[in-house]
Amino acid sequence: MSIFASILSKLGFGTAQAAPASAPAAPQASAATVPTAAPPAVPAAISVVDVVGQLEALAAKNPEKLNWRVSIVDLMKLLGLDSSFGARKQLATELGCPADKMSDSAQMNMWLHQTVLQKLAANGGNVPEELLH
């Protein structure tokens, strides 16, 4: 699983859409029975994930003072993910960080934090506008 997929999973993205239950095996149809059509599938609504609410709740329970609003390291720690330089570099590569930012860890971290929040919003996360810039 990619690191970004782990972030999505930790925040509950995709959990609202349950897999459809499999239908039981149909009994053998005789010539006299007419199979009935299954009801049409109703598309599942995309649920909005309250990213800020979840992160604030996690921060309230965490004994460390983690500033996830500005730090990718703190955001990853808060989600229980590896926040080492190697993990952040892997995440930056996964998300397409420009090469000039990859060579400077501070620049990479700032790009990574902003990009992760933008991608969370793009995937249905409720992220305030001020955190996206």
BAFI-282863 format. One record per atom (N, C-alpha, C): residue number from 1; residue in one letter; chain; atom name; x, y, z. Coordinates in steps of 0.05 Angstrom, whole numbers, always signed. Each point is the difference from the previous one (the first is absolute). Example, Ala and Ser with C-alpha at 12.3 -4.5 7.8 and 13.67 -1.06 7.14 Angstrom:
2
num; residuo; cadena; atomo; east; north; up
1; A; A; N; +264; -114; +156
1; A; A; CA; -18; +24; +0
1; A; A; C; +18; +24; +0
2; S; A; N; -7; +21; -14
2; S; A; CA; +16; +24; +1
2; S; A; C; -15; +22; +14
// end
This chain:
133
num; residuo; cadena; atomo; east; north; up
1; M; A; N; +17; -24; +0
1; M; A; CA; -17; +24; +0
1; M; A; C; +18; +25; +0
2; S; A; N; -7; +19; -17
2; S; A; CA; +15; +25; -1
2; S; A; C; -3; +15; +26
3; I; A; N; +18; +19; +5
3; I; A; CA; -2; +16; +24
3; I; A; C; -25; +18; -1
4; F; A; N; -5; +11; -23
4; F; A; CA; -24; +17; -2
4; F; A; C; -25; -16; +4
5; A; A; N; -1; -25; -10
5; A; A; CA; -23; -17; +4
5; A; A; C; -3; -6; +30
6; S; A; N; +22; -2; +14
6; S; A; CA; -1; -4; +29
6; S; A; C; -12; +24; +14
7; I; A; N; +8; +24; -9
7; I; A; CA; -12; +24; +11
7; I; A; C; -30; +1; -4
8; L; A; N; -8; -6; -25
8; L; A; CA; -29; -1; -6
8; L; A; C; -14; -20; +18
9; S; A; N; +12; -23; +3
9; S; A; CA; -12; -21; +16
9; S; A; C; -3; +8; +30
10; K; A; N; +21; +12; +10
10; K; A; CA; +0; +8; +29
10; K; A; C; -21; +21; +5
11; L; A; N; -6; +16; -20
11; L; A; CA; -20; +21; +3
11; L; A; C; -29; -9; -7
12; G; A; N; -2; -25; -8
12; G; A; CA; -26; -11; -6
12; G; A; C; -11; +4; -28
13; F; A; N; +17; +8; -19
13; F; A; CA; -9; +3; -27
13; F; A; C; -7; -28; -11
14; G; A; N; -23; -1; -13
14; G; A; CA; -8; -25; -13
14; G; A; C; -14; -20; +18
15; T; A; N; -2; +5; +26
15; T; A; CA; -13; -19; +18
15; T; A; C; -30; +1; -1
16; A; A; N; -11; +22; -10
16; A; A; CA; -29; +3; +0
16; A; A; C; -13; -16; -23
17; Q; A; N; +16; -8; -19
17; Q; A; CA; -10; -16; -22
17; Q; A; C; +5; -29; +5
18; A; A; N; -20; -14; +8
18; A; A; CA; +3; -29; +6
18; A; A; C; -3; -15; -25
19; A; A; N; +14; -22; -1
19; A; A; CA; -1; -18; -24
19; A; A; C; -28; -12; +0
20; P; A; N; -11; -4; -24
20; P; A; CA; -27; -12; -1
20; P; A; C; +1; -28; +9
21; A; A; N; -21; -8; +14
21; A; A; CA; -2; -27; +10
21; A; A; C; -5; -19; -24
22; S; A; N; +13; -23; +1
22; S; A; CA; -4; -19; -22
22; S; A; C; -27; -13; +3
23; A; A; N; -12; -5; -22
23; A; A; CA; -27; -12; +0
23; A; A; C; +3; -30; +5
24; P; A; N; -19; -13; +14
24; P; A; CA; +2; -29; +3
24; P; A; C; -4; -13; -26
25; A; A; N; +10; -24; -2
25; A; A; CA; -2; -15; -25
25; A; A; C; -29; -5; -6
26; A; A; N; -8; +4; -25
26; A; A; CA; -28; -3; -8
26; A; A; C; -5; -30; -4
27; P; A; N; -25; -9; +8
27; P; A; CA; -6; -28; -4
27; P; A; C; -4; -5; -30
28; Q; A; N; +2; -24; -8
28; Q; A; CA; -4; -7; -28
28; Q; A; C; -27; +9; -10
29; A; A; N; -1; +14; -22
29; A; A; CA; -25; +11; -10
29; A; A; C; -13; -22; -18
30; S; A; N; -26; -3; +4
30; S; A; CA; -14; -19; -18
30; S; A; C; -11; +16; -23
31; A; A; N; -10; -13; -20
31; A; A; CA; -11; +13; -23
31; A; A; C; -24; +18; +7
32; A; A; N; -13; -5; +23
32; A; A; CA; -24; +15; +7
32; A; A; C; +8; +26; +15
33; T; A; N; +24; +2; +11
33; T; A; CA; +7; +24; +15
33; T; A; C; +15; +20; -18
34; V; A; N; -6; +25; +6
34; V; A; CA; +13; +22; -15
34; V; A; C; +18; +14; +20
35; P; A; N; +26; +2; -7
35; P; A; CA; +18; +14; +18
35; P; A; C; -8; +29; +2
36; T; A; N; +2; +11; +25
36; T; A; CA; -6; +28; +4
36; T; A; C; +26; +16; -2
37; A; A; N; -3; +24; -10
37; A; A; CA; +24; +17; -3
37; A; A; C; +7; +12; +28
38; A; A; N; +25; +3; +4
38; A; A; CA; +9; +12; +25
38; A; A; C; -7; +30; -1
39; P; A; N; -5; +12; +23
39; P; A; CA; -6; +29; +0
39; P; A; C; +24; +15; -10
40; P; A; N; -4; +22; -13
40; P; A; CA; +23; +15; -10
40; P; A; C; +18; +10; +22
41; A; A; N; +26; +0; -5
41; A; A; CA; +20; +8; +20
41; A; A; C; -3; +30; +4
42; V; A; N; +1; +8; +24
42; V; A; CA; -1; +29; +7
42; V; A; C; +29; +8; +5
43; P; A; N; +9; +21; -15
43; P; A; CA; +28; +8; +4
43; P; A; C; +4; +10; +29
44; A; A; N; +22; -8; +11
44; A; A; CA; +6; +9; +28
44; A; A; C; +8; +29; -1
45; A; A; N; -10; +16; +18
45; A; A; CA; +7; +28; +2
45; A; A; C; +28; +2; +11
46; I; A; N; +15; +19; -10
46; I; A; CA; +27; +5; +11
46; I; A; C; -4; +15; +26
47; S; A; N; +12; -12; +21
47; S; A; CA; -3; +13; +26
47; S; A; C; +23; +19; +4
48; V; A; N; -6; +22; +14
48; V; A; CA; +21; +20; +6
48; V; A; C; +13; -8; +26
49; V; A; N; +26; -1; +0
49; V; A; CA; +15; -6; +24
49; V; A; C; +8; +26; +14
50; D; A; N; -6; +2; +25
50; D; A; CA; +7; +23; +16
50; D; A; C; +29; -2; +9
51; V; A; N; +18; +8; -18
51; V; A; CA; +29; -3; +5
51; V; A; C; +8; +15; +25
52; V; A; N; -8; +25; +2
52; V; A; CA; +8; +17; +23
52; V; A; C; -11; -12; +26
53; G; A; N; -25; -7; +0
53; G; A; CA; -13; -11; +24
53; G; A; C; +15; -25; +9
54; Q; A; N; +6; -18; -19
54; Q; A; CA; +14; -24; +8
54; Q; A; C; +28; +5; +11
55; L; A; N; +15; +18; -14
55; L; A; CA; +27; +6; +9
55; L; A; C; +0; +15; +27
56; E; A; N; -19; +17; +4
56; E; A; CA; -2; +14; +25
56; E; A; C; -7; -19; +23
57; A; A; N; -17; -20; -6
57; A; A; CA; -7; -20; +21
57; A; A; C; +24; -17; +7
58; L; A; N; +15; -7; -21
58; L; A; CA; +25; -16; +5
58; L; A; C; +20; +17; +16
59; A; A; N; +3; +25; -7
59; A; A; CA; +19; +18; +14
59; A; A; C; -8; +3; +29
60; A; A; N; -26; +2; +6
60; A; A; CA; -9; +3; +27
60; A; A; C; +7; -24; +18
61; K; A; N; +1; -23; -13
61; K; A; CA; +6; -25; +15
61; K; A; C; +30; -5; +2
62; N; A; N; +15; +14; -16
62; N; A; CA; +29; -6; -2
62; N; A; C; +15; +16; +21
63; P; A; N; +18; -13; +15
63; P; A; CA; +15; +14; +21
63; P; A; C; +20; +20; -11
64; E; A; N; +9; -4; -25
64; E; A; CA; +18; +19; -13
64; E; A; C; -15; +24; -11
65; K; A; N; +12; +23; +0
65; K; A; CA; -12; +24; -12
65; K; A; C; +8; +0; -30
66; L; A; N; -17; -13; -16
66; L; A; CA; +6; -2; -29
66; L; A; C; -15; +21; -16
67; N; A; N; +15; +15; -16
67; N; A; CA; -12; +21; -16
67; N; A; C; -4; -9; -28
68; W; A; N; -21; -17; -4
68; W; A; CA; -5; -12; -26
68; W; A; C; -8; +21; -21
69; R; A; N; -9; +24; +8
69; R; A; CA; -9; +20; -19
69; R; A; C; +23; +12; -16
70; V; A; N; +25; -3; +10
70; V; A; CA; +23; +11; -15
70; V; A; C; +22; -20; -5
71; S; A; N; -1; -23; +14
71; S; A; CA; +22; -19; -2
71; S; A; C; -8; -27; -11
72; I; A; N; +12; -8; -21
72; I; A; CA; -6; -27; -11
72; I; A; C; +10; -22; +19
73; V; A; N; +22; +6; +14
73; V; A; CA; +10; -20; +20
73; V; A; C; -21; -4; +21
74; D; A; N; -11; +22; +11
74; D; A; CA; -20; -2; +21
74; D; A; C; -26; -13; -10
75; L; A; N; -7; +6; -25
75; L; A; CA; -24; -12; -11
75; L; A; C; +3; -30; -2
76; M; A; N; +23; -9; -10
76; M; A; CA; +5; -29; -3
76; M; A; C; +2; -13; +28
77; K; A; N; +13; +13; +19
77; K; A; CA; +1; -11; +27
77; K; A; C; -28; -4; +12
78; L; A; N; -16; +21; -4
78; L; A; CA; -27; -1; +11
78; L; A; C; -16; -23; -11
79; L; A; N; +5; -8; -25
79; L; A; CA; -14; -22; -13
79; L; A; C; +14; -27; +6
80; G; A; N; +21; +1; +16
80; G; A; CA; +14; -25; +7
80; G; A; C; +16; -11; -23
81; L; A; N; +9; +17; -18
81; L; A; CA; +16; -9; -23
81; L; A; C; +29; +7; +5
82; D; A; N; +18; -14; -14
82; D; A; CA; +28; +6; +0
82; D; A; C; +5; +28; -11
83; S; A; N; +12; +17; +16
83; S; A; CA; +4; +28; -9
83; S; A; C; +30; +5; -5
84; S; A; N; +16; -21; -3
84; S; A; CA; +29; +3; -4
84; S; A; C; +4; +14; -27
85; F; A; N; +25; +10; -4
85; F; A; CA; +7; +13; -25
85; F; A; C; -5; -19; -23
86; G; A; N; +8; -25; +3
86; G; A; CA; -4; -19; -22
86; G; A; C; -29; -4; -7
87; A; A; N; -17; -1; +20
87; A; A; CA; -29; -3; -6
87; A; A; C; -11; +25; -13
88; R; A; N; +9; +23; +9
88; R; A; CA; -10; +25; -12
88; R; A; C; +10; +2; -29
89; K; A; N; +25; -8; -4
89; K; A; CA; +11; +1; -28
89; K; A; C; -15; -19; -18
90; Q; A; N; -7; -23; +11
90; Q; A; CA; -16; -20; -16
90; Q; A; C; -27; +12; -6
91; L; A; N; -13; +13; +19
91; L; A; CA; -26; +12; -5
91; L; A; C; +2; +23; -20
92; A; A; N; +21; +16; +2
92; A; A; CA; +5; +22; -19
92; A; A; C; +3; -11; -28
93; T; A; N; +15; -22; -3
93; T; A; CA; +4; -12; -26
93; T; A; C; -27; -11; -11
94; E; A; N; -15; -13; +18
94; E; A; CA; -26; -10; -8
94; E; A; C; -19; +21; -10
95; L; A; N; +1; +24; +12
95; L; A; CA; -18; +22; -7
95; L; A; C; +11; +19; -21
96; G; A; N; +24; -6; -10
96; G; A; CA; +12; +15; -22
96; G; A; C; +13; +26; +7
97; C; A; N; +14; +0; +23
97; C; A; CA; +14; +25; +9
97; C; A; C; +21; +7; -21
98; P; A; N; +2; +26; -7
98; P; A; CA; +20; +9; -19
98; P; A; C; +28; -5; +11
99; A; A; N; +19; -6; -18
99; A; A; CA; +27; -8; +7
99; A; A; C; +14; +22; +16
100; D; A; N; -5; +26; -7
100; D; A; CA; +14; +22; +14
100; D; A; C; -9; +1; +30
101; K; A; N; -24; -9; +6
101; K; A; CA; -9; +0; +28
101; K; A; C; +9; -25; +14
102; M; A; N; +4; -21; -14
102; M; A; CA; +10; -26; +12
102; M; A; C; +28; +3; +11
103; S; A; N; +15; +19; -11
103; S; A; CA; +28; +3; +9
103; S; A; C; +3; +17; +25
104; D; A; N; -22; +12; +9
104; D; A; CA; +0; +17; +24
104; D; A; C; -22; -11; +18
105; S; A; N; +7; -12; +23
105; S; A; CA; -21; -13; +16
105; S; A; C; -21; +19; +10
106; A; A; N; +7; +25; +7
106; A; A; CA; -20; +20; +9
106; A; A; C; -19; +6; -23
107; Q; A; N; +10; +5; -24
107; Q; A; CA; -17; +5; -23
107; Q; A; C; -18; -24; -6
108; M; A; N; +11; -24; +2
108; M; A; CA; -15; -24; -6
108; M; A; C; -22; -3; +21
109; N; A; N; +6; +5; +25
109; N; A; CA; -20; -3; +22
109; N; A; C; -23; +20; -4
110; M; A; N; +6; +24; -7
110; M; A; CA; -21; +20; -4
110; M; A; C; -17; -7; -24
111; W; A; N; +13; -9; -23
111; W; A; CA; -15; -9; -23
111; W; A; C; -18; -24; +7
112; L; A; N; +12; -18; +14
112; L; A; CA; -14; -25; +7
112; L; A; C; -24; +5; +18
113; H; A; N; +2; +17; +20
113; H; A; CA; -22; +7; +17
113; H; A; C; -23; +12; -16
114; Q; A; N; +6; +20; -16
114; Q; A; CA; -21; +13; -16
114; Q; A; C; -12; -20; -20
115; T; A; N; +16; -16; -13
115; T; A; CA; -10; -19; -20
115; T; A; C; -18; -22; +13
116; V; A; N; +8; -10; +23
116; V; A; CA; -16; -20; +14
116; V; A; C; -28; +12; +7
117; L; A; N; +0; +24; +10
117; L; A; CA; -26; +12; +7
117; L; A; C; -17; +5; -25
118; Q; A; N; +13; +9; -21
118; Q; A; CA; -15; +4; -25
118; Q; A; C; -11; -26; -11
119; K; A; N; +16; -21; +1
119; K; A; CA; -9; -26; -10
119; K; A; C; -22; -12; +18
120; L; A; N; +1; +5; +26
120; L; A; CA; -22; -8; +18
120; L; A; C; -26; +14; -9
121; A; A; N; +2; +26; -5
121; A; A; CA; -23; +15; -9
121; A; A; C; -11; -10; -26
122; A; A; N; +18; -7; -19
122; A; A; CA; -7; -10; -26
122; A; A; C; -14; -27; +1
123; N; A; N; +6; -15; +22
123; N; A; CA; -12; -26; +4
123; N; A; C; -25; +0; +17
124; G; A; N; -11; +24; +5
124; G; A; CA; -24; +1; +16
124; G; A; C; +4; +9; +29
125; G; A; N; +23; +9; +6
125; G; A; CA; +6; +10; +27
125; G; A; C; -9; +29; +3
126; N; A; N; -12; +5; +23
126; N; A; CA; -8; +27; +7
126; N; A; C; +23; +15; +13
127; V; A; N; +15; +14; -17
127; V; A; CA; +24; +14; +9
127; V; A; C; -4; +30; -4
128; P; A; N; +2; +16; +21
128; P; A; CA; -4; +29; -4
128; P; A; C; +19; +13; -20
129; E; A; N; -10; +19; -15
129; E; A; CA; +15; +14; -21
129; E; A; C; +27; +10; +10
130; E; A; N; +1; +10; +24
130; E; A; CA; +25; +12; +10
130; E; A; C; +23; -21; +4
131; L; A; N; -8; -25; +2
131; L; A; CA; +21; -21; +3
131; L; A; C; +9; -11; -28
132; L; A; N; -13; +9; -21
132; L; A; CA; +7; -10; -26
132; L; A; C; +21; +17; -15
133; H; A; N; +8; +22; +12
133; H; A; CA; +19; +18; -14
133; H; A; C; +25; +5; +16
// end
